[in-house]
Amino acid sequence: VVAKKMTALDAGARATELPPLTAAGWAVVSDRDAIKKNFNFANFNEAWSWMTAVALAAEKLDHHPEWFNVYNKVEVTWSTHDCNGLSLKDVKMAKFCDEVAAKYLK
Ligand code: H2B
């Protein structure tokens, strides 16, 4: 199976997709076309469990995070190598990150 090459979000898609994400705490990175967010969990176990859920979804979608974890904190960046910028896969994974995090961050 040949993976479909992702295309960058056009101006219209950005105007629709990015505001809900920035409202949810995602920030557009200043020096490259990417979005990032810091997640704070109760402890390492919850952070790692969340990372595991995100990792499994990333494999399914063939779209992988850039992330940095220290104990209960995870800094995640989404961007698409294919198009050297933001694609719908980044939006999808960012939403998934928030959905799963909501189960921990009560
Ligand atoms: N992850 C991200 N974030 N962007 C990509 O363009 C990408 C990926 N491409 N994971 C996938 C893997 C590609 O390299 C493989 C060959 O499908």
Backbone and ligand atoms as CSV (ligand in chain L), in Angstrom:
chain,resi,resn,atom,element,x,y,z
A,1,VAL,N,N,0.855,-1.193,0.000
A,1,VAL,CA,C,0.000,0.000,0.000
A,1,VAL,C,C,0.890,1.242,0.000
A,2,VAL,N,N,0.655,2.116,-0.931
A,2,VAL,CA,C,1.409,3.374,-0.975
A,2,VAL,C,C,0.615,4.438,-0.228
A,3,ALA,N,N,1.236,5.028,0.799
A,3,ALA,CA,C,0.539,6.050,1.584
A,3,ALA,C,C,0.285,7.284,0.712
A,4,LYS,N,N,-0.876,7.871,0.911
A,4,LYS,CA,C,-1.236,9.072,0.166
A,4,LYS,C,C,-0.406,10.244,0.692
A,5,LYS,N,N,0.169,10.995,-0.207
A,5,LYS,CA,C,0.966,12.148,0.201
A,5,LYS,C,C,0.042,13.256,0.689
A,6,MET,N,N,0.301,13.763,1.888
A,6,MET,CA,C,-0.569,14.792,2.452
A,6,MET,C,C,-0.250,16.146,1.845
A,7,THR,N,N,-1.300,16.936,1.661
A,7,THR,CA,C,-1.100,18.305,1.185
A,7,THR,C,C,-1.300,19.269,2.355
A,8,ALA,N,N,-0.646,20.404,2.265
A,8,ALA,CA,C,-0.749,21.419,3.326
A,8,ALA,C,C,-2.158,21.998,3.354
A,9,LEU,N,N,-2.595,22.404,4.532
A,9,LEU,CA,C,-3.884,23.085,4.666
A,9,LEU,C,C,-3.847,24.372,3.847
A,10,ASP,N,N,-4.898,24.632,3.099
A,10,ASP,CA,C,-4.962,25.916,2.389
A,10,ASP,C,C,-5.550,26.978,3.335
A,11,ALA,N,N,-5.602,28.203,2.867
A,11,ALA,CA,C,-6.017,29.309,3.738
A,11,ALA,C,C,-7.404,29.076,4.344
A,12,GLY,N,N,-8.319,28.551,3.538
A,12,GLY,CA,C,-9.670,28.304,4.026
A,12,GLY,C,C,-9.701,27.247,5.108
A,13,ALA,N,N,-8.972,26.169,4.892
A,13,ALA,CA,C,-8.924,25.086,5.877
A,13,ALA,C,C,-8.259,25.569,7.170
A,14,ARG,N,N,-7.246,26.383,7.040
A,14,ARG,CA,C,-6.577,26.928,8.233
A,14,ARG,C,C,-7.546,27.780,9.043
A,15,ALA,N,N,-8.325,28.604,8.345
A,15,ALA,CA,C,-9.268,29.500,9.019
A,15,ALA,C,C,-10.350,28.709,9.741
A,16,THR,N,N,-10.670,27.521,9.239
A,16,THR,CA,C,-11.682,26.679,9.876
A,16,THR,C,C,-11.085,25.823,10.986
A,17,GLU,N,N,-9.957,25.232,10.709
A,17,GLU,CA,C,-9.412,24.194,11.598
A,17,GLU,C,C,-8.561,24.739,12.751
A,18,LEU,N,N,-7.859,25.853,12.534
A,18,LEU,CA,C,-6.904,26.279,13.562
A,18,LEU,C,C,-7.523,26.998,14.766
A,19,PRO,N,N,-8.536,27.866,14.584
A,19,PRO,CA,C,-9.086,28.545,15.765
A,19,PRO,C,C,-9.564,27.612,16.881
A,20,PRO,N,N,-10.279,26.528,16.569
A,20,PRO,CA,C,-10.682,25.636,17.677
A,20,PRO,C,C,-9.479,25.025,18.398
A,21,LEU,N,N,-8.419,24.799,17.652
A,21,LEU,CA,C,-7.232,24.208,18.281
A,21,LEU,C,C,-6.515,25.228,19.160
A,22,THR,N,N,-6.384,26.445,18.676
A,22,THR,CA,C,-5.712,27.455,19.508
A,22,THR,C,C,-6.564,27.756,20.746
A,23,ALA,N,N,-7.885,27.700,20.581
A,23,ALA,CA,C,-8.769,27.880,21.740
A,23,ALA,C,C,-8.558,26.773,22.766
A,24,ALA,N,N,-8.143,25.612,22.287
A,24,ALA,CA,C,-7.932,24.463,23.176
A,24,ALA,C,C,-6.490,24.399,23.688
A,25,GLY,N,N,-5.705,25.441,23.409
A,25,GLY,CA,C,-4.369,25.487,23.995
A,25,GLY,C,C,-3.229,25.147,23.054
A,26,TRP,N,N,-3.557,24.872,21.793
A,26,TRP,CA,C,-2.505,24.627,20.808
A,26,TRP,C,C,-1.996,25.967,20.307
A,27,ALA,N,N,-0.701,26.060,20.076
A,27,ALA,CA,C,-0.110,27.301,19.571
A,27,ALA,C,C,0.561,27.013,18.241
A,28,VAL,N,N,0.415,27.953,17.323
A,28,VAL,CA,C,1.136,27.829,16.060
A,28,VAL,C,C,2.583,28.232,16.345
A,29,VAL,N,N,3.499,27.364,15.993
A,29,VAL,CA,C,4.922,27.589,16.254
A,29,VAL,C,C,5.397,28.763,15.397
A,30,SER,N,N,6.291,29.577,15.944
A,30,SER,CA,C,6.668,30.811,15.244
A,30,SER,C,C,7.651,30.587,14.103
A,31,ASP,N,N,8.572,29.652,14.268
A,31,ASP,CA,C,9.639,29.543,13.257
A,31,ASP,C,C,9.429,28.429,12.234
A,32,ARG,N,N,8.290,27.744,12.311
A,32,ARG,CA,C,7.972,26.716,11.310
A,32,ARG,C,C,6.475,26.477,11.321
A,33,ASP,N,N,5.947,25.838,10.289
A,33,ASP,CA,C,4.507,25.616,10.214
A,33,ASP,C,C,4.148,24.345,10.978
A,34,ALA,N,N,3.870,24.528,12.262
A,34,ALA,CA,C,3.597,23.411,13.158
A,34,ALA,C,C,2.741,23.927,14.308
A,35,ILE,N,N,2.095,22.996,15.012
A,35,ILE,CA,C,1.355,23.378,16.213
A,35,ILE,C,C,1.912,22.596,17.391
A,36,LYS,N,N,1.890,23.245,18.565
A,36,LYS,CA,C,2.400,22.551,19.745
A,36,LYS,C,C,1.557,22.851,20.966
A,37,LYS,N,N,1.649,21.940,21.927
A,37,LYS,CA,C,0.908,22.132,23.177
A,37,LYS,C,C,1.629,21.398,24.304
A,38,ASN,N,N,1.553,21.956,25.482
A,38,ASN,CA,C,2.103,21.308,26.681
A,38,ASN,C,C,0.985,20.648,27.466
A,39,PHE,N,N,1.167,19.394,27.766
A,39,PHE,CA,C,0.208,18.659,28.592
A,39,PHE,C,C,0.841,18.369,29.948
A,40,ASN,N,N,0.066,18.578,31.005
A,40,ASN,CA,C,0.536,18.284,32.360
A,40,ASN,C,C,-0.366,17.230,32.980
A,41,PHE,N,N,0.216,16.121,33.329
A,41,PHE,CA,C,-0.558,15.020,33.916
A,41,PHE,C,C,-0.272,14.939,35.412
A,42,ALA,N,N,-0.965,14.023,36.068
A,42,ALA,CA,C,-0.819,13.900,37.524
A,42,ALA,C,C,0.556,13.330,37.884
A,43,ASN,N,N,1.084,12.496,37.027
A,43,ASN,CA,C,2.339,11.811,37.329
A,43,ASN,C,C,2.875,11.169,36.035
A,44,PHE,N,N,4.001,10.508,36.151
A,44,PHE,CA,C,4.619,9.897,34.973
A,44,PHE,C,C,3.753,8.794,34.385
A,45,ASN,N,N,3.124,8.013,35.246
A,45,ASN,CA,C,2.304,6.900,34.758
A,45,ASN,C,C,1.185,7.391,33.827
A,46,GLU,N,N,0.546,8.486,34.204
A,46,GLU,CA,C,-0.538,9.014,33.361
A,46,GLU,C,C,0.015,9.622,32.079
A,47,ALA,N,N,1.148,10.293,32.199
A,47,ALA,CA,C,1.769,10.873,31.004
A,47,ALA,C,C,2.124,9.757,30.018
A,48,TRP,N,N,2.735,8.708,30.533
A,48,TRP,CA,C,3.173,7.615,29.650
A,48,TRP,C,C,1.986,6.851,29.074
A,49,SER,N,N,0.937,6.663,29.859
A,49,SER,CA,C,-0.270,5.993,29.358
A,49,SER,C,C,-0.867,6.781,28.206
A,50,TRP,N,N,-0.928,8.089,28.394
A,50,TRP,CA,C,-1.439,8.971,27.346
A,50,TRP,C,C,-0.550,8.882,26.105
A,51,MET,N,N,0.742,8.909,26.302
A,51,MET,CA,C,1.672,8.810,25.176
A,51,MET,C,C,1.490,7.488,24.429
A,52,THR,N,N,1.210,6.441,25.178
A,52,THR,CA,C,0.982,5.137,24.547
A,52,THR,C,C,-0.260,5.177,23.660
A,53,ALA,N,N,-1.328,5.774,24.149
A,53,ALA,CA,C,-2.559,5.888,23.357
A,53,ALA,C,C,-2.307,6.711,22.099
A,54,VAL,N,N,-1.576,7.800,22.251
A,54,VAL,CA,C,-1.275,8.658,21.098
A,54,VAL,C,C,-0.360,7.917,20.117
A,55,ALA,N,N,0.590,7.168,20.659
A,55,ALA,CA,C,1.522,6.429,19.798
A,55,ALA,C,C,0.782,5.388,18.952
A,56,LEU,N,N,-0.174,4.696,19.541
A,56,LEU,CA,C,-0.915,3.672,18.802
A,56,LEU,C,C,-1.768,4.304,17.701
A,57,ALA,N,N,-2.384,5.436,18.013
A,57,ALA,CA,C,-3.172,6.149,17.002
A,57,ALA,C,C,-2.254,6.687,15.898
A,58,ALA,N,N,-1.068,7.138,16.291
A,58,ALA,CA,C,-0.093,7.663,15.321
A,58,ALA,C,C,0.311,6.572,14.324
A,59,GLU,N,N,0.507,5.383,14.833
A,59,GLU,CA,C,0.860,4.268,13.950
A,59,GLU,C,C,-0.269,3.965,12.976
A,60,LYS,N,N,-1.494,3.965,13.488
A,60,LYS,CA,C,-2.656,3.682,12.634
A,60,LYS,C,C,-2.778,4.697,11.512
A,61,LEU,N,N,-2.548,5.947,11.850
A,61,LEU,CA,C,-2.712,7.028,10.865
A,61,LEU,C,C,-1.421,7.241,10.067
A,62,ASP,N,N,-0.368,6.560,10.475
A,62,ASP,CA,C,0.963,6.772,9.884
A,62,ASP,C,C,1.342,8.244,9.969
A,63,HIS,N,N,1.177,8.771,11.180
A,63,HIS,CA,C,1.486,10.188,11.405
A,63,HIS,C,C,1.994,10.334,12.827
A,64,HIS,N,N,3.247,10.704,12.954
A,64,HIS,CA,C,3.932,10.551,14.234
A,64,HIS,C,C,4.282,11.877,14.897
A,65,PRO,N,N,4.222,11.901,16.212
A,65,PRO,CA,C,4.471,13.146,16.944
A,65,PRO,C,C,5.960,13.437,17.120
A,66,GLU,N,N,6.243,14.715,17.319
A,66,GLU,CA,C,7.520,15.126,17.899
A,66,GLU,C,C,7.146,15.469,19.324
A,67,TRP,N,N,7.808,14.862,20.279
A,67,TRP,CA,C,7.430,15.162,21.655
A,67,TRP,C,C,8.589,15.014,22.605
A,68,PHE,N,N,8.397,15.637,23.771
A,68,PHE,CA,C,9.433,15.679,24.788
A,68,PHE,C,C,8.733,15.484,26.132
A,69,ASN,N,N,9.182,14.508,26.860
A,69,ASN,CA,C,8.533,14.169,28.131
A,69,ASN,C,C,9.516,14.315,29.279
A,70,VAL,N,N,9.082,15.001,30.319
A,70,VAL,CA,C,9.803,14.995,31.585
A,70,VAL,C,C,8.779,14.698,32.677
A,71,TYR,N,N,8.914,13.570,33.315
A,71,TYR,CA,C,8.003,13.127,34.386
A,71,TYR,C,C,6.532,13.261,33.965
A,72,ASN,N,N,5.820,14.257,34.480
A,72,ASN,CA,C,4.374,14.349,34.208
A,72,ASN,C,C,4.050,15.299,33.052
A,73,LYS,N,N,5.070,15.869,32.441
A,73,LYS,CA,C,4.836,16.855,31.377
A,73,LYS,C,C,5.204,16.289,30.011
A,74,VAL,N,N,4.355,16.606,29.023
A,74,VAL,CA,C,4.668,16.223,27.650
A,74,VAL,C,C,4.439,17.436,26.760
A,75,GLU,N,N,5.449,17.772,25.998
A,75,GLU,CA,C,5.340,18.843,25.007
A,75,GLU,C,C,5.242,18.156,23.647
A,76,VAL,N,N,4.158,18.405,22.942
A,76,VAL,CA,C,3.909,17.720,21.665
A,76,VAL,C,C,3.871,18.717,20.523
A,77,THR,N,N,4.510,18.380,19.438
A,77,THR,CA,C,4.459,19.196,18.220
A,77,THR,C,C,3.951,18.324,17.075
A,78,TRP,N,N,3.015,18.904,16.313
A,78,TRP,CA,C,2.503,18.235,15.108
A,78,TRP,C,C,2.836,19.043,13.880
A,79,SER,N,N,3.395,18.365,12.901
A,79,SER,CA,C,3.666,18.955,11.602
A,79,SER,C,C,3.809,17.787,10.627
A,80,THR,N,N,3.687,18.070,9.358
A,80,THR,CA,C,3.711,16.989,8.361
A,80,THR,C,C,4.952,17.117,7.484
A,81,HIS,N,N,5.815,16.129,7.570
A,81,HIS,CA,C,7.075,16.147,6.811
A,81,HIS,C,C,6.784,16.203,5.316
A,82,ASP,N,N,5.794,15.404,4.931
A,82,ASP,CA,C,5.364,15.285,3.530
A,82,ASP,C,C,5.194,16.630,2.834
A,83,CYS,N,N,4.535,17.553,3.510
A,83,CYS,CA,C,4.225,18.850,2.891
A,83,CYS,C,C,4.965,19.980,3.589
A,84,ASN,N,N,5.852,19.595,4.527
A,84,ASN,CA,C,6.652,20.583,5.248
A,84,ASN,C,C,5.771,21.656,5.886
A,85,GLY,N,N,4.669,21.208,6.488
A,85,GLY,CA,C,3.752,22.156,7.121
A,85,GLY,C,C,2.564,21.420,7.709
A,86,LEU,N,N,1.522,22.175,8.012
A,86,LEU,CA,C,0.338,21.595,8.637
A,86,LEU,C,C,-0.583,20.951,7.603
A,87,SER,N,N,-1.045,19.755,7.928
A,87,SER,CA,C,-2.030,19.052,7.102
A,87,SER,C,C,-3.193,18.632,7.990
A,88,LEU,N,N,-4.193,18.036,7.374
A,88,LEU,CA,C,-5.346,17.583,8.164
A,88,LEU,C,C,-4.970,16.490,9.163
A,89,LYS,N,N,-3.893,15.757,8.883
A,89,LYS,CA,C,-3.471,14.732,9.840
A,89,LYS,C,C,-3.019,15.362,11.158
A,90,ASP,N,N,-2.410,16.542,11.083
A,90,ASP,CA,C,-1.993,17.231,12.309
A,90,ASP,C,C,-3.213,17.661,13.127
A,91,VAL,N,N,-4.213,18.140,12.412
A,91,VAL,CA,C,-5.451,18.558,13.078
A,91,VAL,C,C,-6.099,17.351,13.758
A,92,LYS,N,N,-6.139,16.263,13.027
A,92,LYS,CA,C,-6.770,15.043,13.545
A,92,LYS,C,C,-6.035,14.536,14.795
A,93,MET,N,N,-4.728,14.516,14.732
A,93,MET,CA,C,-3.965,14.006,15.868
A,93,MET,C,C,-4.007,14.970,17.054
A,94,ALA,N,N,-4.028,16.267,16.779
A,94,ALA,CA,C,-4.139,17.237,17.878
A,94,ALA,C,C,-5.462,17.040,18.620
A,95,LYS,N,N,-6.535,16.847,17.865
A,95,LYS,CA,C,-7.849,16.609,18.488
A,95,LYS,C,C,-7.826,15.313,19.294
A,96,PHE,N,N,-7.201,14.304,18.727
A,96,PHE,CA,C,-7.116,13.024,19.437
A,96,PHE,C,C,-6.343,13.190,20.748
A,97,CYS,N,N,-5.243,13.935,20.708
A,97,CYS,CA,C,-4.465,14.203,21.928
A,97,CYS,C,C,-5.359,14.796,23.019
A,98,ASP,N,N,-6.176,15.770,22.635
A,98,ASP,CA,C,-7.054,16.436,23.610
A,98,ASP,C,C,-8.135,15.489,24.130
A,99,GLU,N,N,-8.700,14.707,23.227
A,99,GLU,CA,C,-9.754,13.770,23.642
A,99,GLU,C,C,-9.236,12.777,24.674
A,100,VAL,N,N,-8.070,12.229,24.412
A,100,VAL,CA,C,-7.528,11.238,25.343
A,100,VAL,C,C,-7.088,11.918,26.636
A,101,ALA,N,N,-6.492,13.095,26.517
A,101,ALA,CA,C,-6.026,13.805,27.715
A,101,ALA,C,C,-7.188,14.124,28.651
A,102,ALA,N,N,-8.358,14.388,28.058
A,102,ALA,CA,C,-9.528,14.734,28.872
A,102,ALA,C,C,-9.902,13.613,29.842
A,103,LYS,N,N,-9.528,12.400,29.492
A,103,LYS,CA,C,-9.826,11.266,30.375
A,103,LYS,C,C,-8.942,11.281,31.618
A,104,TYR,N,N,-7.786,11.926,31.504
A,104,TYR,CA,C,-6.861,11.980,32.636
A,104,TYR,C,C,-6.985,13.276,33.427
A,105,LEU,N,N,-7.191,14.371,32.694
A,105,LEU,CA,C,-7.101,15.689,33.319
A,105,LEU,C,C,-8.460,16.131,33.819
A,106,LYS,N,N,-8.908,15.516,34.905
A,106,LYS,CA,C,-10.227,15.868,35.424
A,106,LYS,C,C,-10.118,16.781,36.626
L,1,H2B,N1,N,4.674,11.715,10.519
L,1,H2B,C1,C,4.575,13.033,10.330
L,1,H2B,N2,N,4.402,13.838,11.390
L,1,H2B,N3,N,4.632,13.553,9.093
L,1,H2B,C2,C,4.819,12.796,8.004
L,1,H2B,O1,O,4.872,13.315,6.869
L,1,H2B,C3,C,4.937,11.398,8.194
L,1,H2B,C4,C,4.867,10.883,9.508
L,1,H2B,N4,N,5.094,10.583,7.178
L,1,H2B,N5,N,5.014,9.575,9.737
L,1,H2B,C5,C,5.071,9.161,7.295
L,1,H2B,C6,C,5.411,8.666,8.683
L,1,H2B,C7,C,6.007,8.612,6.235
L,1,H2B,O2,O,7.340,8.941,6.516
L,1,H2B,C8,C,5.877,7.127,6.041
L,1,H2B,C9,C,6.880,6.633,5.032
L,1,H2B,O3,O,4.570,6.850,5.636
